[in-house]
């Protein structure tokens, strides 16, 4: 890049960093956009910092609920069903996924609140992805218009926007480090830098190590301008093999995670049965359509396009109820997306370098137009939040700066209603708001042992439109007062206590 280009790129990074910080703080200050998943990772880093290990009370309750498939029981039945209780009030998340990186994050708790730290990390990973995509296209094509248009395609993707709006997971950090790993391997930049990033990827979790290992083994063969001699690529193959071996050891001997047993089809018959389902096929078509703008950009390097397809294959044939295909706010798209973006950036840049005429823009303009159409379509289908919802983080940041009430005040109000260390049965939002003040259980687990009940007030409204209302008799059977003692108007949630 020329000196002017470097200055413009530096300015772009500073501008994006400012927007990232504003959005991160604003998103955290909403607080009521959090769920049990957020609470789990916040508790884990807090407990690691306190020297108690990677344990979480929220994880113990929610995972017990999932493991026993209680979510499949209708509301009217589950409130009258005798449910088993978690073996312990806290559970180690390292038995579920090898999130070692959280140990490196935990020391920051002494400086900032856990929810803010994770929010900044989350949003920074995605803004970092944009910076890396912009830089890669600039490096190869030396064309600012092409770089900006491609970055726009990435930023308009429902995967990108949905991920910004979703909950924090360590998996989300792979979108940045996965892209950087691709860049280092493809361009053979520096083996020490590659090893460093590979270690970070390993520390994210075993799935990141699996995908990272695959990248290390396959990506060196996609760059036709680099030698594929044994001397050149053997370090990458050795590192990739080690990453795959680590992933295998962890999954086989350390983890107890039922998702690994059901996500991928167990046989060709199972695979066929999945594709015979209308919902499965419809969701797959949507996934392909949403990926199409970046897949078009990959056509400049067909080897990279094929690699992207391989990395996407678990989402194509896997099934966790559709979230792996159209759940844009979930973390299930974190592993293929950076590889797809990298392949698109390099593929389009190499296409640009081949043509000197207007034909060099033949890939990107259709991608931009298609991205705009898909963005609007996914909002209309409500798989993406509305534009108003997407703006809430900026509005909340403005309220915070101006001293107006924010979600922080709502959280403080909720916490003030219960005594420290008491047991509260609540929903996922309640768990996120109360996890620092009380021992929380997911409704209706541990209802007999709870001191408080914190639920949506509508759950007790008996009318012709509410077939899932809690009967008054239910409160009496579980020794709760039938009238709430506190109501949080901002959330329309009510507190009940034992008699």
C-alpha positions, 0 to 999 in steps of 0.5 A: 500500500502507498503511504496515503493508503496506509493513512486512510486505512489507519483512519478507518481502523480508528473510526471503526474502533470508536464505533465498536467501543460505543456499540459495546458499551451501549449494548452492555448498558441495555442489560435486558438483552441478556440471557442465561448464556450471557450469565454463564460466561460472566459467572465463569470468568468471575469465579475463575478470578475469585479462584473458584474455577470455571464453574457456574450456577446458571450453567448447572441449572440450564444444562440440567434442564436441557439434558433432561429434555424438560424444554419439550414438556408443555408449560401446563404439564411441566408446572405439575411434573416432579422434576429431578434436581441438578446434582450440584448448585454449580457445574464446571463448564470445562466438561462441556467445552474446553474454554481455556481462554476464559482463564486469560480473560478473568484478570480483567475482572479487577478492572471492569464488570464481566458483562462489559468485558465480554461485550467489548471482546465480542464486538471487537472480534467482528469489527476486527474481522471487517478491518482484516477483510478490508486490509486483505482486499487492499493488499492483493487488489490495491483498489480502495473501491473494491475493498470498501464494496467487499467490506460492505458485503461482509457488514450486510451479511445476516451472519455478521449483523445477527452475531453483533446482536446475539449473546457472547460466546468464546466461539465468537472470537474465532471470527477474528482469529480464524481469519488471521490464521487463514491470512498467515497460512495462505500468505505464509507470513511468519511461522512464529506468528502462525504458531501464536495465533494457532495457540489462541485458537486452541484455547478458544475451545476444541471446535476452534482447534478442529477447524483451525487444524483443518485450515492448517492442513488444507489452506497451503495447497490453495495458493498457486503462487506459493510453493507446495514443497515438503520443506515449505508446507511441512510446518503448517501440516505438523501444526494442523495435525497437532491441533486435530489431535488435541481436539480429538483428545479433548472431545474423547476423554474430557468432555460430556456433551450430548450435542456431539452425539446428535448434531451430525447425521449418524448414518446415510439413512439419518442424512436422507431423513433430514433432507426429506424434511421441508423445514430442513430443506427450506433452512438450507436454501436460506443458508445458501442464499445468505452465503451467496454474495460471499460465495460469488466473491470466492469464484476468483479462487475456486480452491478457496471456494471449495475449502469454504464449502468443506468448512460449511458442511457441518452447518449444511448436514448438521441439525440443532433445530435450524439454528445452525442454518438460519439462527443468525443471532446464535454462535453456530455460524462462527466457524465457517464465516471467517473462512468464507469471508477470507476466501471471498476477500482473496478470491475477489482480489485475485479476480480484480488483479486478472482484469484491468477493465470494468469486468473486474467489478462483475463479481462484487456489484451483484454481491452488493445488490444481493446483500441489500436484498437479503438484509431486507428479506431477513428483517422482513422474515424476523430472523434478523432484528428490526432496524429499530432493535439494531439501533438500541445500543447506540440509543442506550449509549446516548442515555448513559452519557446524558445520565438518563436511566439505562438497563444498569438501573433496571438491573440494580432495581431487580437485585435490590429486591432479594437478599444476598445468597437466597434462592430464586427461581426465574426465567433466562432474563431473570438469571442474567439479572440476578446471577450476582446476587442470588443462587438462580434456578431455571423455572420451574427447577428447584421450586420447592427449595427456592425463596423467591419466584421472579417471573413475567407478570403475564404468567399469572394473568388468567384470561381467555388468551392466556392458556399458560397462566399459573393457577393460584393453586400452584402457588399454594402447593409450592408455599408461595404467596399468591400476590406479588410483593414487588413488580418491576414495571420496566420488565413487567416482571413480578417477585413472589416469596415463600409464605 
